[in-house]
């Protein structure tokens, strides 16, 4: 939002957000799309240049309209829609893809409206008839279980109407949210595709457009399930569609940061070529769609490391569930041969289980399957009642799943049965050697 002075001047001269304008400043001429600015009292005009970069220029009256751009229609509830019934729902849950840049400080805010968001991607109209709804404006590191519940309710309401969903989300915890929706909405009848951006819209290298359009193309035409769709490589072009319980962000900033773990991507999608290439089999559920949104947020995810303190493990007794990121095939320090310098924690882990805390193991290695029968440390951990033998789930997925399972039951046998049951592709019977390829 611009200051009252600038807004009135723009209105007087027939210039609106989204119009193509030219602006002279410092002896140079800048031309591009007029953007909004989240700081209402600024005197900085924001323009997206033809090269894809955004610039902030101090306002002056040497700004001229080059070409008008029609605004998208906005329906009640803040949803930007095209005429006619929509056939795909885009739901915004914050993150970089739905952020704006404040050009005085350079800070990024997840505060884009539904109307602004759709205006950035006119190519959507060539793929589908989308509705766009801003559900929450939040950075993904601030996501919590209560946000998952809101997310699930909004997505489920669209699926009940037969609409596929694209969910925009911050990349840092997108894997957690995709897993949460995978368990919350079992057997979805249409695709739910999470997507985001590693780089903000003010950068020429931003990946927001291709990620969104590839996600929309798959959601509109692909097979059902809960997925994440992001760049397949650092280059523009195709995106990979990953199972929502098998995907992890593996790089801080690369555009192809998301990888399938212990699985292949489901598909490669390229909206510009109107192509979906399936890379692995998708099991289409025959059971009806089911909504189970109950979670227990009293669950911890703990990384096992050398010299971890036994008293730290004892303090975990306040939790209902604990996921231990274990070493190797499923190990924690047990010191079975009595080394005087050893610091075993197996007694404390066993006491947690006996006290009613549900303890689950997940591999630090990410790739591969745990087998607690191979070494003494694993056997001792398994005998203590820790869940996870022969599982190959991601630690994040095990954490989300335990939170969800404990929302359904706290009965020891019931929890164990549900954790070992494959609900959304989080477990597989076979491990393929080529799952570990670059």
Rosetta blueprint (number, residue, H / E / L):
1 X L
2 X L
3 X L
4 X H
5 X H
6 X H
7 X H
8 X H
9 X H
10 X H
11 X H
12 X H
13 X L
14 X L
15 X L
16 X L
17 X L
18 X L
19 X L
20 X E
21 X E
22 X E
23 X E
24 X E
25 X E
26 X L
27 X L
28 X E
29 X E
30 X E
31 X E
32 X E
33 X E
34 X E
35 X E
36 X L
37 X L
38 X L
39 X L
40 X L
41 X L
42 X L
43 X L
44 X E
45 X E
46 X E
47 X E
48 X E
49 X E
50 X L
51 X L
52 X L
53 X L
54 X E
55 X E
56 X E
57 X E
58 X E
59 X L
60 X L
61 X L
62 X L
63 X E
64 X E
65 X E
66 X E
67 X E
68 X L
69 X L
70 X L
71 X L
72 X L
73 X E
74 X E
75 X E
76 X L
77 X L
78 X L
79 X E
80 X E
81 X E
82 X L
83 X L
84 X L
85 X L
86 X L
87 X L
88 X E
89 X E
90 X E
91 X E
92 X E
93 X L
94 X L
95 X L
96 X H
97 X H
98 X H
99 X L
100 X E
101 X E
102 X L
103 X L
104 X L
105 X L
106 X L
107 X L
108 X E
109 X E
110 X L
111 X L
112 X L
113 X L
114 X H
115 X H
116 X H
117 X H
118 X H
119 X H
120 X H
121 X L
122 X H
123 X H
124 X H
125 X H
126 X H
127 X L
128 X L
129 X L
130 X E
131 X E
132 X E
133 X E
134 X E
135 X L
136 X L
137 X L
138 X L
139 X L
140 X H
141 X H
142 X H
143 X L
144 X L
145 X H
146 X H
147 X H
148 X H
149 X H
150 X H
151 X H
152 X H
153 X H
154 X H
155 X H
156 X H
157 X H
158 X H
159 X H
160 X H
161 X L
162 X L
163 X L
164 X E
165 X E
166 X E
167 X E
168 X E
169 X L
170 X L
171 X L
172 X L
173 X L
174 X H
175 X H
176 X H
177 X H
178 X H
179 X H
180 X H
181 X H
182 X H
183 X H
184 X H
185 X E
186 X E
187 X L
188 X L
189 X L
190 X L
191 X E
192 X E
193 X E
194 X E
195 X E
196 X L
197 X L
198 X L
199 X L
200 X L
201 X L
202 X L
203 X L
204 X L
205 X L
206 X L
207 X L
208 X H
209 X H
210 X H
211 X H
212 X H
213 X H
214 X H
215 X H
216 X H
217 X H
218 X H
219 X H
220 X H
221 X H
222 X L
223 X L
224 X L
225 X E
226 X E
227 X E
228 X E
229 X E
230 X E
231 X E
232 X L
233 X L
234 X L
235 X L
236 X L
237 X L
238 X L
239 X E
240 X E
241 X E
242 X E
243 X E
244 X L
245 X L
246 X L
247 X E
248 X E
249 X E
250 X L
251 X L
252 X L
253 X L
254 X L
255 X L
256 X L
257 X L
258 X E
259 X E
260 X E
261 X L
262 X L
263 X L
264 X L
265 X L
266 X L
267 X E
268 X E
269 X E
270 X E
271 X H
272 X H
273 X H
274 X L
275 X E
276 X E
277 X E
278 X E
279 X L
280 X L
281 X L
282 X L
283 X L
284 X L
285 X L
286 X L
287 X L
288 X L
289 X L
290 X E
291 X E
292 X L
293 X L
294 X L
295 X L
296 X L
297 X L
298 X L
299 X E
300 X E
301 X E
302 X E
303 X E
304 X L
305 X L
306 X L
307 X L
308 X L
309 X L
310 X H
311 X H
312 X H
313 X H
314 X H
315 X H
316 X H
317 X H
318 X H
319 X L
320 X L
321 X E
322 X E
323 X E
324 X E
325 X E
326 X E
327 X E
328 X L
329 X L
330 X L
331 X E
332 X L
333 X L
334 X L
335 X L
336 X L
337 X L
338 X L
339 X L
340 X L
341 X L
342 X L
343 X L
344 X L
345 X L
346 X H
347 X H
348 X H
349 X H
350 X H
351 X H
352 X H
353 X H
354 X H
355 X L
356 X L
357 X L
358 X E
359 X E
360 X E
361 X E
362 X E
363 X E
364 X L
365 X L
366 X L
367 X L
368 X L
369 X L
370 X L
371 X L
372 X L
373 X L
374 X L
375 X L
376 X H
377 X H
378 X H
379 X H
380 X H
381 X H
382 X H
383 X H
384 X L
385 X L
386 X L
387 X E
388 X L
389 X L
390 X L
391 X L
392 X L
393 X L
394 X L
395 X H
396 X H
397 X H
398 X H
399 X H
400 X H
401 X H
402 X H
403 X H
404 X H
405 X H
406 X H
407 X H
408 X H
409 X L
410 X L
411 X L
412 X H
413 X H
414 X H
415 X H
416 X H
417 X H
418 X H
419 X H
420 X H
421 X L
422 X L
423 X L
424 X L
425 X L
426 X L
427 X L
428 X L
429 X L
430 X L
431 X L
432 X L
433 X H
434 X H
435 X H
436 X H
437 X L
438 X L
